[in-house]
Amino acid sequence: MLSDKQKPIRRQHRFHHKRRRFPVKKIKSITVIASIKKSIVKCRHHLTKFLSELARIVTPSCHLKGFEILGQEEKTQFEPNNVNIGPRLQLEFETSFVPPVLVSHRNLLPPLGSDKKGTIVLDLDETLVHSSLDPPPSRYDFSVSRIMDGVTINFYVLKRPGVDEFLEMISKKYEVVVFTAGHEAYASKVLDTIDPKGFILHRFYRDSCKHVRGKFVKDLSEMGRNLRKIVIVDDNPKSFALQPENGIPIKPFFGDELWDRELMKLAGFFERCDVFQDMRDAVKQYLEGAKD
């Protein structure tokens, strides 16, 4: 039994250990602050997603390595079986062998009327045109727009000198195809503008590229054409890394070369190279002459 002197002391001890409660106003303030922080994080996420998508609309330019880096899980090494065949056939075997996990699409073109007719595959950005975003540059030929997440994005397009004449000239002898790593929503509008007469017979976009070792690659072996009769022109050689003998790297066009003659030089080359049984031999001769 406690004495009377101890009872007040005990009651006072219990009083000091009662749980303190925050005022209602303070609890509301904490809730509001947490809600604001959550909104900021959400807005930041949407902004990052928007800017990332914007940066990927057009073809990545070659001075930025030309390709997007994919996740580590996309990087797959592969090697063909060791077969004792000739050097050219060995190269075709190596470059055309791709495991099923790397194949996203089969870009088979419709049959040609003649097996002797060649096919020219052209890149778009920095090869045929140069595009830039707002603010408008001092010089451009036309503009196209794309709505993304409710925002209108404007692209100001400058045609490479001689592109109109080039397309018309090569279309007389060859099947002309454009293969770009740009999105269809952007690239299709550009192609509709630069090719009103329909010299370009077929178009392929980013979703037709193949992901190989973290890069966008254009695989010519899936286009339904004999590799002896097909040539690709691109400002980034990495895009035709699977068939390097079929590729002609062209000087990138950034819009500041007023007297650029690269397309006209190519037009002259294509005018003559149809006499070759294998267009890869013509490409080799052209590149060796360019070095000299």
C-alpha positions in Angstrom: 0.0 0.0 0.0 1.4 3.4 -1.0 1.5 6.2 1.4 -0.4 9.4 0.8 2.9 11.2 0.0 3.7 8.8 -2.9 0.3 9.0 -4.6 0.6 12.5 -6.0 4.1 11.8 -7.2 2.9 8.6 -9.1 0.0 10.5 -10.7 2.4 13.2 -11.7 4.7 10.6 -13.2 1.9 9.1 -15.3 0.8 12.5 -16.5 4.3 13.3 -17.9 4.3 10.0 -19.9 1.0 10.6 -21.7 1.3 10.5 -25.5 1.6 13.9 -27.1 -0.7 14.5 -30.0 0.0 16.8 -32.9 -2.4 19.6 -33.5 -5.0 19.0 -36.3 -3.6 22.0 -38.3 -0.1 20.5 -38.2 -1.3 17.1 -39.5 -3.1 18.8 -42.4 0.1 20.8 -43.3 2.1 17.6 -43.4 -0.5 15.9 -45.7 -0.5 18.9 -48.1 3.3 18.9 -48.3 3.4 15.2 -49.1 0.8 15.6 -51.8 2.7 18.4 -53.4 5.9 16.4 -53.4 4.1 13.5 -55.0 2.7 15.8 -57.7 6.2 17.2 -58.4 7.7 13.7 -58.8 4.8 12.7 -61.1 5.3 15.8 -63.3 9.0 15.2 -63.4 8.4 11.7 -64.6 6.0 12.8 -67.4 8.4 15.6 -68.5 11.3 13.1 -68.7 9.2 10.7 -70.7 8.1 13.5 -73.1 11.7 14.8 -73.7 13.0 11.3 -74.3 10.3 10.6 -76.9 11.0 14.0 -78.5 14.7 13.2 -78.8 13.9 9.9 -80.6 11.4 11.2 -83.2 13.9 11.8 -86.0 16.8 9.6 -87.0 19.7 9.9 -84.5 22.4 11.9 -86.3 25.8 10.3 -87.0 27.7 12.8 -84.8 25.8 11.4 -81.9 26.9 7.8 -82.7 23.9 7.3 -84.9 22.0 5.0 -82.6 20.2 4.7 -79.3 21.8 2.5 -76.6 19.3 -0.2 -75.5 19.2 -2.0 -72.2 21.9 -4.6 -71.3 19.4 -7.4 -72.0 19.3 -6.4 -75.7 23.0 -7.0 -76.2 23.3 -10.4 -77.6 26.4 -11.9 -79.1 26.1 -14.4 -82.0 28.5 -16.3 -84.2 27.7 -18.5 -87.2 29.0 -22.0 -87.5 32.4 -22.4 -89.0 31.9 -23.2 -92.7 34.7 -23.6 -95.2 33.4 -21.5 -98.1 34.7 -18.5 -100.1 35.4 -15.1 -98.5 32.4 -13.4 -100.0 29.9 -16.2 -99.3 31.4 -16.5 -95.8 30.7 -12.8 -95.3 27.1 -13.2 -96.6 26.6 -16.1 -94.3 28.0 -14.3 -91.3 26.0 -11.1 -91.8 22.7 -12.7 -92.7 22.8 -15.1 -89.8 20.7 -13.6 -87.0 19.1 -15.6 -84.1 15.3 -15.4 -83.9 15.5 -13.2 -80.7 17.0 -10.4 -82.8 14.5 -10.5 -85.6 11.6 -8.1 -85.2 10.2 -7.9 -88.7 10.6 -9.4 -92.2 10.7 -6.6 -94.7 10.0 -8.6 -97.8 9.4 -6.5 -100.9 7.1 -7.6 -103.6 8.7 -9.4 -106.5 10.4 -7.3 -109.2 9.5 -7.6 -112.9 13.1 -8.3 -113.8 15.9 -10.0 -111.9 18.4 -7.7 -113.6 16.9 -4.5 -112.1 18.8 -3.2 -109.0 17.5 -1.8 -105.8 18.7 1.4 -104.1 18.0 1.8 -100.4 18.3 5.4 -99.1 18.5 6.8 -95.6 16.4 10.0 -94.9 17.8 12.3 -92.2 21.2 13.8 -92.9 21.2 11.9 -96.2 18.3 13.4 -98.2 17.2 16.1 -95.8 18.1 17.9 -92.6 15.5 18.6 -89.9 15.6 20.9 -86.9 13.2 21.9 -84.1 12.0 25.3 -82.8 13.0 28.0 -83.1 12.8 28.1 -86.9 16.2 28.2 -88.6 17.1 31.0 -91.0 16.7 28.7 -94.0 14.4 25.7 -94.6 12.2 24.4 -97.4 9.1 23.3 -95.5 7.8 22.2 -92.1 5.9 19.3 -90.7 4.4 18.8 -87.3 3.5 16.0 -85.0 1.3 16.0 -81.9 2.8 14.2 -79.0 1.1 14.1 -75.5 -1.1 17.0 -76.6 1.9 19.2 -77.6 2.5 20.1 -81.3 6.1 19.6 -82.3 7.3 21.5 -85.4 10.1 20.2 -87.7 11.8 22.5 -90.2 13.1 20.5 -93.1 15.8 21.6 -95.5 16.2 19.4 -98.6 19.7 18.4 -99.7 20.8 20.1 -102.9 19.9 18.1 -105.9 17.5 15.7 -104.1 14.7 16.2 -106.6 16.9 15.5 -109.6 18.6 12.6 -107.9 15.3 10.7 -107.1 14.1 11.2 -110.6 17.3 10.1 -112.3 17.8 6.9 -110.3 14.1 5.9 -110.5 14.4 5.4 -114.2 16.7 2.4 -113.8 16.3 1.2 -110.2 13.8 0.3 -107.6 14.0 3.1 -105.0 13.4 2.4 -101.3 13.7 4.7 -98.3 14.7 3.0 -95.0 14.9 5.4 -92.1 15.4 4.9 -88.3 13.0 7.8 -87.8 9.4 7.4 -86.6 6.7 6.9 -89.3 4.6 9.8 -87.9 7.4 12.2 -88.8 9.2 10.5 -91.7 6.1 9.8 -93.8 5.1 13.5 -93.9 8.6 14.4 -95.0 8.6 11.8 -97.7 5.2 12.9 -98.9 6.6 16.4 -99.4 9.9 15.6 -101.1 8.5 12.9 -103.4 5.1 14.1 -104.7 5.7 12.2 -108.0 6.2 8.8 -106.3 9.7 8.0 -107.3 10.2 6.2 -104.0 8.3 2.9 -104.3 8.7 1.5 -100.8 9.2 3.0 -97.3 10.5 1.4 -94.1 10.7 3.1 -90.7 12.2 2.6 -87.3 9.9 -0.3 -86.4 11.5 -2.3 -89.3 15.0 -1.8 -88.0 16.8 -4.6 -86.2 18.2 -4.3 -82.7 21.8 -5.7 -82.9 24.2 -5.2 -80.0 22.2 -2.2 -78.8 22.0 -0.4 -82.2 19.4 0.2 -84.9 20.6 -1.8 -88.0 19.0 -2.0 -91.4 19.2 -5.7 -92.5 19.2 -5.9 -96.3 19.0 -9.7 -96.3 15.3 -9.5 -95.2 14.2 -7.3 -98.0 13.6 -10.1 -100.5 16.3 -8.9 -102.9 19.5 -10.6 -104.1 22.4 -9.0 -102.3 24.2 -8.8 -105.7 21.6 -6.3 -106.8 21.1 -4.0 -103.9 22.9 -0.9 -102.5 22.2 1.2 -99.5 23.3 4.8 -99.1 23.5 6.1 -95.5 25.4 8.8 -93.6 26.1 6.3 -90.8 28.0 3.2 -91.9 26.9 1.4 -88.7 23.4 1.2 -90.0 24.5 -1.3 -92.8 27.0 -3.1 -90.6 25.4 -6.5 -91.5 26.1 -6.0 -95.2 29.1 -3.6 -95.4 29.9 -4.5 -99.0 26.5 -3.2 -100.1 26.8 0.2 -98.4 28.0 3.6 -99.6 28.6 6.0 -96.7 27.6 9.5 -97.7 28.8 12.7 -96.2 26.2 13.9 -93.6 24.1 16.9 -94.5 23.5 19.3 -91.7 22.0 22.2 -93.7 25.0 24.5 -93.9 26.5 23.1 -97.2 24.9 25.4 -99.9 26.8 23.8 -102.8 26.7 20.2 -101.7 27.1 17.9 -104.7 27.1 14.4 -103.0 23.8 13.3 -104.5 24.8 14.4 -108.0 28.0 12.4 -107.7 26.0 9.4 -106.7 23.5 9.9 -109.5 26.4 9.6 -112.0 27.7 6.5 -110.3 24.3 4.8 -110.4 24.0 5.7 -114.0 27.0 3.6 -114.9 27.1 0.8 -112.3 24.1 -1.2 -113.7 26.5 -2.8 -116.1 28.1 -4.8 -113.2 26.8 -8.3 -112.6 27.4 -7.7 -108.9 26.7 -4.2 -107.6 29.1 -4.8 -104.7 31.9 -4.8 -107.1 30.7 -1.4 -108.4 30.5 -0.1 -104.8 34.0 -1.2 -104.1 35.3 0.5 -107.2 33.4 3.7 -106.3 34.8 3.8 -102.8 38.3 3.2 -103.9 38.0 6.0 -106.4 36.7 8.3 -103.7 39.8 7.6 -101.6 42.0 8.6 -104.5 
